[in-house]
């Protein structure tokens, strides 16, 4: 008699403990391969909002994907930008590299111009300049104004 009772009690305890832990979000320091830091990242859209800083308004240009990987101690990122208009668009971007404490790990990069043809996707690929740069922000500016 005691064995079925103990087995039922054990199953009930595990079930309750599993349900209680389901409401808590466990976060790591990385989301989708990219460093998340203190940002709350629950989706790819949250990651893009946390890592992309528009310098003014961006007409018809949208960042649609962001991927990260660490290779040889350096952070490598790919940023997919889509031109949603039929006209070609001129934009410029630069990367702000941050260290593990959120401070700048490298001098500001110069603006890099891009010409993105209409209705196309363009991928920007970059690697961190040093192993101290463990996080980043992508700053994008519209040059067609």
Steps between C-alpha positions, in 0.01 A plus 500: 500500500779744581676462161207621280438789742868606490511470121187718468644755744828509308324551163280775647804678646691487172196624307444793736869592497505485120195724468636752750824530308323549167387853582853617568705610197857381519727730306852445394752761396439412135190507283502354149879478524537873575600652834188616684647664808226648717250525212187287517511299177201275433489513119710590197313833485608577859859422406487734200347779713774456760791497254394743223501876556352707217664842463182680397220341302564222253258501209439160338807343665440231760740277689342157463758267655804504724740210556807471722777251557831496682801391299858504629389717792348766272131578467374464142165650401276494193230765463236454228347827373210504257406783266122477481460761227551463126752786500863458599579637845820646638573430866810507717580288802762469768558261786542602861707232674446453875690308768351262758406795723315687224775758453649581161767247413619673185502844343195589295520361151450726202168490315493238225272587207274241337290511186217250531307432180120494505327198652825333599666364811855607588712327765761694693770276649747620762738369765589667826831686491631334818414233753403775745199583280238252619183693405391746233242744367433561130428865421324560167443837331288587196707693244217574256367794702 
